[in-house]
Amino acid sequence: MIEYLIIAVLVVWSAIVVFKKVFPKSANSVFASFSDFCERQGWHTLAKWLKPKMSVGCAGGCGCSSDDKPIVKNAEVKPVKWH
């Protein structure tokens, strides 16, 4: 019986991780709603734990950084010279 409980916890945890990776905006909305509900019930520690972390940068998952410095890419490919 304990094995089923462990497997169920692992499956739920994996589903939550995948949900957060695949649908980040929806996951933030859902976890913010759960956090607000827990805060209204008086469960402050759980509410703080469920509250989504604030993103830095554009928060779109596009890979842009939070600073406005342009990234210099060296397009020149140099051959290796063996001596």
ABEGO torsion letter per residue (X at the ends): XAAAAAAAAAAAAAAAAAAAAABAAAAAAAAAAAAAAAAAAGBAAAAAAABBBBBBEAGAGAGBBABABBBBBBABBBBBBBX
